[in-house]
Amino acid sequence: MTEFSLQEMADRLAIRDLIDHYAYYADQADPQAQAALFTEDTDYVVYMDAKSATPTQTVKGRANLVPVFEQQDAEDIARMRRG
């Protein structure tokens, strides 16, 4: 069994909390709150092609994430309507 220090457990909980908030805000279609989880100088890199080492999308800066998340929300809604 792996033993974790108190700091490691706190770190793991913080990471889990971050992931939970990201998913919650995505489910709520709240791109502003989603983007707020990132640092101002973030580099958001997306790889959608498992066979390529080249990113399919790169976004620099927190403010530039909002339109990306808005687009994802619109695509999710359209996908749900199609069934």
N, C-alpha and C positions, 0 to 999 in steps of 0.2 A: 504494500500500500504506500502511496506517495504522501509524504508529509509536507505541508505548506506552512510557512511562517505567517504570522498575523498580517504582515505587509503584503505577502503574496495573495492571501485570501481577500484582503481589501482591494487589491488591484484587480483580481478576478471579478469581484462583485462590481467594481466600477466599470469594467469593460462590458459585463453582462447588462448593466443598467444603460450604458450608452447604446448598445445594440437594441435593447427593448424600446428605448425612446425613439430611435431612428425608425424602427418598424411601426411603432404607434403613430408617429407623425405622418409616415407614408400612408398608413391605413386611413388616417383622418384627412388626407389630402391637404396637409398644412406645410407647403414648401418653405415658408419663412422659418418655422420652427425646426424643420429638418435641416436647413442650411445653418441655423444657429448652433448646431452641434459640432460644426467644423471650425477650425481656426481661420482667421481672416486671410491668411496667406496659403490656404490649402491648395494642394494639387490633387484634383479628383480625376483618377485615371480608371477607365473602364475597358475591360477586355471581354468581348462577346464572342470572339472566334478562338476556340481552344487550340486551333492549329497554328495560330499566328502569334508572334511575339510583339506585334505592333498593336498599340491600343486602338480601339474603335472610337474612343472619345477621350479627350483631355480637357479639363476645365480648370482654370487658374483663378483662385480667389473665391471667398465665401459668397460674395454678392452675385457672382456669375453662376452659382449653383441654383438659385431660385428658378430661373427659366427652365433649367434642365429638369428640376423636380416637377415643375408645372407641366412640362411636356410628358413626363412619365405618368403623372396623374391622369392627364387626358387620354393617354394610350391605355391605361388600366381601365378607365371608365368605358372606353370604346370596346375593349376586349370583353368586359362584363356584359355589355349590351348585346354583343354578338352571341354570347352564351358559351 
